[in-house]
Amino acid sequence: THYLDDVALWAHTTDLRQATIPVINETGKDLPGHQNLTLYTVFAFGNGSDLLKEASKAGGFEDSNGNNLPDLQAEWDQLNNSTRALGADGLPDTYFEAPDAAQLKDELLAAITSILQRSASGTSASVVASSSTGEGAIYQSFFYPSEFEGANELTWLGYTQGLFVDAFGNIREDSDGDGKLIYANDKIIETRYAPTLGETVADLFADVSPADGQADSTTPVGTVALRDVAALWEAGKRLALTDASSRTLLTWVDSDNDGRVDSGEQMAFTTANATTLSPYLRPGAAPFTADNIINFIRGVQVTGLRNRQLTVNGSLKVWKMGDPIHSTPAIVGPPRERYDVIYGDGSYTDYFVKYKDRRRVVYAGANDGMLHAFNSGFYHKGDDPGTTTAIEHGWFTTTGASAASTPPLGEELWGFIPQELLPHLQWLTRPDYTHVYYVDLKPKVADVRIFTPDAAHPNGWGTILIGGFRMGGSCGNCPAGEAPPMSVTADFGSGSETRTFYSAYFVLDITDPEQDPTLLWS
């Protein structure tokens, strides 16, 4: 019989909650929009799977030509059913098959995961938030509002990655992971949105015959999810693999409430400083204690707080980086203002000479409460004289003339949490967290002559970073009933008082990337 696939087609193409439902003549159950049924089938322990395949095709296709029929293969078959990756295999994407009991559990879980992904497809797409180009590379931030691992949903996962840019303007992955741009080895990338997967994907193009800076064909040699591109480095994954206790997280508390950054007020964001930080964090009853809030922000999975664990390199890890929606990464390397050349200011020359081999650092704000600094190493132009088997078109290393240490590419050097966001951090810990903006503004970087001359600041020159929240923090002029300012009553060290924390800008001295930053003012 073909009755099952006929019913599947009807239920998939009919609005089941309209004023009067055809065929069954049900009335009075209207809902706005199109309410339909998508059929997922799991075949196990037997023969005769064709009926379920046909039913899955009829009840699970995505109509692209508007005729309400699964008459195009791309409407019902875009994934490899074994790997769930892009690539047609002749089977409907909503059909699952388990030849034995051992695989039945996996196939049922795969079917449930597919259902959850489709139901969340309006918000689960990977979004390329922003990108900036530096010498030899482009730095790109993107995020997933929702991602599933099995039936477990994780939200607002952030990524920041570095990719090659060749002399022809092509964006390329580091296909072989050697940190060297070799045209024949490193594939050209073009990104696009894949509706079936509900995310941005990257088409990969070879440049082998000849290796001339142009793709060999308009047909990609492969397609991967954006997070699976072989980047020079990707900070979200590397941060997930970093132990929470080893991170350098800094903050500031205005202990005397004088509006200035005094000695000792910049401190490590650790439980060792929980007594000082506690009134700013607005802790509550367990599990929302000051220690737990601090540990959560650092990247510890705390019982009772929001789950951020997923499998990374085969092990369960906490995904620590939040979404960077509007905070375009800023790249800082050797001084580039060249006031000595443009304006004849000789005082700038000593500063330029001192830092001309400075480490490149990518600064990216995120809606996890902080500004991140990621190591991008040292870039070298042209061909690597240390190799003879290939021609490089630039390469990155972790060592350089100014390096005091050799962290891997993409490693977080430090994170800075502005004081004005400390009272907001507890929202991130809540299991019912939806979304809040934090450090969501693109950093502004400038060379300035404002410092007392010393070894780190020749003739008073240095590099500052100005960060902001955009729509993060609390509002001072918003209607009280809609967006009240963040007022906290607590003992900040001198007895009970009420302080109000507003959205703010902050300025960091980032002159020497081998040292932690210094907050100048906020």
Sequence and secondary structure as in RCSB ss.txt:
>XXXX:A:sequence
THYLDDVALWAHTTDLRQATIPVINETGKDLPGHQNLTLYTVFAFGNGSDLLKEASKAGGFEDSNGNNLPDLQAE
WDQLNNSTRALGADGLPDTYFEAPDAAQLKDELLAAITSILQRSASGTSASVVASSSTGEGAIYQSFFYPSEFEG
ANELTWLGYTQGLFVDAFGNIREDSDGDGKLIYANDKIIETRYAPTLGETVADLFADVSPADGQADSTTPVGTVA
LRDVAALWEAGKRLALTDASSRTLLTWVDSDNDGRVDSGEQMAFTTANATTLSPYLRPGAAPFTADNIINFIRGV
QVTGLRNRQLTVNGSLKVWKMGDPIHSTPAIVGPPRERYDVIYGDGSYTDYFVKYKDRRRVVYAGANDGMLHAFN
SGFYHKGDDPGTTTAIEHGWFTTTGASAASTPPLGEELWGFIPQELLPHLQWLTRPDYTHVYYVDLKPKVADVRI
FTPDAAHPNGWGTILIGGFRMGGSCGNCPAGEAPPMSVTADFGSGSETRTFYSAYFVLDITDPEQDPTLLWS
>XXXX:A:secstr
  HHHHHHHHHHHS TTSSEETTTTEES   SS       EEEESSS THHHHHHHHHHH   SSSSSS  SHHH
H  B TTT SBS  SS TTEEEESSHHHHHHHHHHHHHHHHHHHTTTT S EEEEEEEETTEEEEEEEEEEEEET
TEEEEEEEEEEEEEE TTS EE  TTSSSB  TTTS EEEEEEETTTTEEEEEEE   TT SSS S SS SEEEE
GGGS  SEEHHHHHHTS GGG  EEEE  TT SSS  TT EEE SGGGHHHHHHHH   STTS HHHHHHHHHT 
  TTS   EEEETTEEEE      SS   EEE S    HHHHS  THHHHHHHHHTT  EEEEEE TTSSEEEEE
EEEEE S  TT SSS  S EEES  TT S    TT EEEEEE GGGGGGHHHHT TT     SS S  EEEEEE 
S  BTTBGGGEEEEEEEE TT S  SSS TTTS  EEEEEESSSSEEEEEE   EEEEE S TTS  EEEE 
